[in-house]
Amino acid sequence: MPESRSIRPVERILYLKKLDMLANLPSLELTALAQNTRERTFQKGEVLLHEDEPVGAIHLIVDGAVNASRHGTFLGRFGPGTALGGLAILARDSHGLHAVAETGTFVLTLERDALLEVCEDHFAVVQGMLHHVCRSFIELQSRIWPALGAVVRPGTETYVAQGEMDFVERILLLRSIAPFARASINALSELSRNITEVRFGAGVQLWRQDDASGYLLLMVAGTVLCSRRDHSEGIQFGRGMSIGAAEAMAEAPRWYDAVTETPVVALHASIEPLIDVFEDNFEMAMDYLGFLAQLQLLGIDREAAQRSAAAAGSVAAP
């Protein structure tokens, strides 16, 4: 097993910088995170994380290997330079995951409360995590596109779009959208001042795959069909859903076509003002990040289940 050892502060920063989620953070933020890590050694077969328990810490693997599973499905083998638990912490996920040391394993551990404290003091950490989670979300959902429709579902409430929404109606609409359900009235008011109501007829091409991004649409009424060139199946987005957020947050191009199926009313939000609102409202920012992390976990679960089913099918085949 790895020998117990002490990692110098500068080395801790370098290990943190290996993580995609933290790779582009300034030195000040990396230092703040590094100062809150502690060293732990696990023997072969020892459990790092228990399923059906909220994850309490991120484990950055410095040496060794860890096998992880979730809902009884194997997720993979994690080695040096990878981390476990971060997504579950951000998602406030109660299911957690099961992680067992395959070999003697040496890790740097960052407790949940310490992470959140650094996030509150250093918004650059939150922004970096938003960027990373959105990029990871795009990569994952691109792989499981046909199953994405089971992960994202339109709202069921009906809204009759008559005249332009007033300030109060915007706030009530924002409160009905999952990431903003717990936001304060002040935060929602600030967000409402930075969005614009837009309307489209049926059959309007909102954007094409590979177009530049930079804004998102919050659906108020109507439906939009999103499709990819490499899949015949489209996915319907309706009231209470956001379209285009992941790529806009990740500063990536559009990764699907979007066409209105019916007349549509939506709220247009440019990313830079939205980030400014998040910087002023920490809880709102973390709720939004948590919502994205929840979608990512759902996608990971579905992809793992697909792999498991495919492996079982190949074993059963004559």
HUTA-V910987 format. One record per residue. N is the residue number from 1. RES is the residue in one letter. SS is DSSP state (h for helix, s for strand, l for the rest). OMEGA is omega in whole degrees, -180 to 180 (none if undefined). D_FIRST is the distance of its C-alpha to the first C-alpha in Angstrom with 1 decimal. Layout:
# HUTA-V910987
N RES SS OMEGA D_FIRST
N RES SS OMEGA D_FIRST
This chain:
# HUTA-V910987
1 M l -180 0.0
2 P l 178 3.8
3 E l 174 6.4
4 S l -179 9.0
5 R l 179 12.0
6 S l 180 15.4
7 I l -179 16.8
8 R l -178 20.5
9 P h -180 23.1
10 V h 179 24.1
11 E h 178 20.6
12 R h 178 20.4
13 I h -180 23.7
14 L h 178 22.6
15 Y h 178 19.7
16 L h -178 22.2
17 K h 177 24.7
18 K l -179 22.6
19 L l 180 23.3
20 D l -177 26.6
21 M l -174 27.8
22 L l -170 27.7
23 A l -174 28.1
24 N l -180 31.8
25 L l 174 31.9
26 P l -177 33.6
27 S h -179 31.8
28 L h -179 33.2
29 E h 177 31.7
30 L h 179 28.3
31 T h 179 28.4
32 A h 177 29.5
33 L h -177 26.6
34 A h -179 24.0
35 Q l -179 25.5
36 N l 178 24.7
37 T s 173 21.0
38 R s -176 18.4
39 E s 176 14.7
40 R s 177 12.4
41 T s 178 8.8
42 F s 176 8.4
43 Q l 177 6.6
44 K l -180 7.4
45 G l -180 11.2
46 E l -177 11.8
47 V s 176 14.8
48 L s -178 15.1
49 L s -180 18.8
50 H l 177 21.4
51 E l -177 24.4
52 D l 172 27.9
53 E l 176 26.8
54 P l 180 27.6
55 V l -176 24.6
56 G l -177 24.3
57 A s 172 22.0
58 I s 177 20.8
59 H s 175 17.1
60 L s -175 16.7
61 I s 179 13.4
62 V s -179 12.5
63 D s 180 9.2
64 G l -178 7.9
65 A s -178 10.6
66 V s 174 12.7
67 N s -178 15.7
68 A s 176 18.8
69 S s -179 22.2
70 R s -176 25.5
71 H l 179 28.4
72 G l -179 26.7
73 T s -178 26.6
74 F s 180 23.5
75 L s 180 23.2
76 G s 178 20.5
77 R s -175 17.0
78 F s -177 16.0
79 G s -178 13.9
80 P l 179 14.0
81 G l 176 17.5
82 T l -178 18.3
83 A s 179 18.9
84 L s 171 19.5
85 G l -175 22.3
86 G h -178 24.8
87 L h -179 27.4
88 A h 178 27.5
89 I h -179 28.0
90 L h -179 30.8
91 A h -176 32.4
92 R l -173 32.3
93 D l -178 31.1
94 S l -177 31.1
95 H l -179 29.4
96 G l 175 26.0
97 L l -180 23.3
98 H s -178 20.5
99 A s -176 17.0
100 V s 179 14.0
101 A s 177 10.4
102 E l 176 10.3
103 T l 170 6.6
104 G l -170 3.9
105 T s 179 6.7
106 F s -175 8.6
107 V s 164 12.3
108 L s -176 15.7
109 T s 176 17.9
110 L s -177 21.7
111 E s -178 23.7
112 R h -176 26.6
113 D h 178 29.3
114 A h 178 28.1
115 L h -178 28.2
116 L h 178 31.7
117 E h 178 32.9
118 V h 178 31.9
119 C h -178 33.6
120 E h -179 36.7
121 D h -175 36.9
122 H l -177 36.1
123 F h 179 37.8
124 A h 177 36.4
125 V h 178 33.0
126 V h -179 34.9
127 Q h 177 36.8
128 G h 179 33.7
129 M h 175 32.1
130 L h -179 35.5
131 H h -177 35.6
132 H h -179 32.2
133 V h 179 32.6
134 C h 177 36.0
135 R h 179 34.8
136 S h 179 32.0
137 F h 180 34.7
138 I h -179 37.0
139 E h -179 34.5
140 L h -176 33.6
141 Q h 175 37.2
142 S h -180 38.4
143 R h -174 36.3
144 I l -173 37.4
145 W h -178 41.0
146 P h -179 42.8
147 A h -176 40.8
148 L h -179 41.1
149 G l 178 44.4
150 A l -180 42.7
151 V l 179 40.5
152 V l -177 43.3
153 R l 177 46.6
154 P l 174 49.9
155 G l -176 51.3
156 T l -178 54.0
157 E l 180 56.4
158 T l 176 59.6
159 Y l 178 60.8
160 V l -177 64.3
161 A l 180 64.4
162 Q l 176 67.9
163 G l 179 68.2
164 E l -178 65.7
165 M l 175 63.1
166 D l -174 63.9
167 F h -179 61.4
168 V h 180 60.9
169 E h 178 60.4
170 R h -180 57.7
171 I h 179 55.8
172 L h 178 56.2
173 L h 179 55.0
174 L h -180 51.9
175 R h -179 51.2
176 S l -180 51.3
177 I l -169 48.5
178 A h -175 45.1
179 P h -175 43.3
180 F h -174 46.2
181 A l -177 47.0
182 R l -175 45.8
183 A l 178 47.0
184 S l 178 49.6
185 I h 179 53.2
186 N h 180 53.0
187 A h 179 50.0
188 L h 178 51.8
189 S h 179 55.0
190 E h 179 53.3
191 L h -178 51.7
192 S h -180 55.1
193 R l -177 56.8
194 N l 179 54.5
195 I s -177 55.1
196 T s 176 58.1
197 E s 178 59.6
198 V s -179 60.1
199 R s 180 62.0
200 F s 172 62.0
201 G l 177 64.1
202 A l 176 62.9
203 G l -180 61.7
204 V l 176 60.6
205 Q s -180 57.7
206 L s 174 55.5
207 W s 178 53.2
208 R l 175 52.0
209 Q l -180 48.6
210 D l 172 47.5
211 D l 174 50.0
212 A l 178 48.9
213 S l -180 47.7
214 G l 178 48.0
215 Y s 176 49.3
216 L s 177 48.8
217 L s 173 51.3
218 L s -172 51.3
219 M s 177 53.3
220 V s -179 56.3
221 A s 180 58.4
222 G l 180 58.5
223 T l 177 55.9
224 V s 177 54.2
225 L s 179 52.9
226 C s -176 49.8
227 S s 178 49.1
228 R l -177 47.1
229 R l -178 48.6
230 D l 178 46.0
231 H l 179 46.7
232 S l -175 50.0
233 E l 176 49.0
234 G l 180 49.6
235 I s -176 48.4
236 Q s 175 50.8
237 F s -178 50.3
238 G l -175 52.7
239 R l 176 53.6
240 G l -179 50.8
241 M l 175 48.4
242 S s 180 47.5
243 I s 175 47.8
244 G l -175 46.3
245 A h -173 44.0
246 A h -177 40.6
247 E h 178 41.9
248 A h 177 44.0
249 M h -177 41.1
250 A h -177 38.9
251 E l -179 41.7
252 A l 177 41.6
253 P l 175 44.6
254 R l -177 45.9
255 W l 175 44.0
256 Y l 172 46.8
257 D s 177 50.6
258 A s -178 52.2
259 V s 179 55.7
260 T s 175 57.7
261 E l -178 58.9
262 T l 169 61.3
263 P l -173 62.7
264 V s 168 59.8
265 V s -178 59.6
266 A s 174 56.5
267 L s -177 55.3
268 H s 180 54.2
269 A s 173 51.5
270 S s -172 50.6
271 I h -176 47.0
272 E h 176 47.6
273 P h 179 49.8
274 L h 177 47.4
275 I h 177 44.5
276 D h 177 46.8
277 V h 178 47.5
278 F h -179 43.8
279 E h 179 43.3
280 D h -174 46.1
281 N l -173 44.8
282 F h -177 41.1
283 E h 178 41.2
284 M h 179 42.9
285 A h -179 40.4
286 M h 176 37.5
287 D h 180 39.4
288 Y h 177 40.0
289 L h 179 36.4
290 G h 178 35.4
291 F h 177 38.0
292 L h 179 36.7
293 A h 177 33.1
294 Q h 178 34.5
295 L h 179 36.2
296 Q h 178 33.0
297 L h 177 31.2
298 L h 179 34.1
299 G h 178 34.0
300 I h 179 30.3
301 D h -178 31.0
302 R h 179 34.0
303 E h 179 32.2
304 A h 178 29.4
305 A h 177 32.1
306 Q h 179 34.0
307 R h -180 31.1
308 S h -179 30.5
309 A h 179 34.2
310 A h 179 34.5
311 A h 179 31.7
312 A h 179 33.4
313 G h -179 36.7
314 S h 178 35.5
315 V h -178 34.2
316 A h -178 37.5
317 A l -179 39.7
318 P l none 41.4
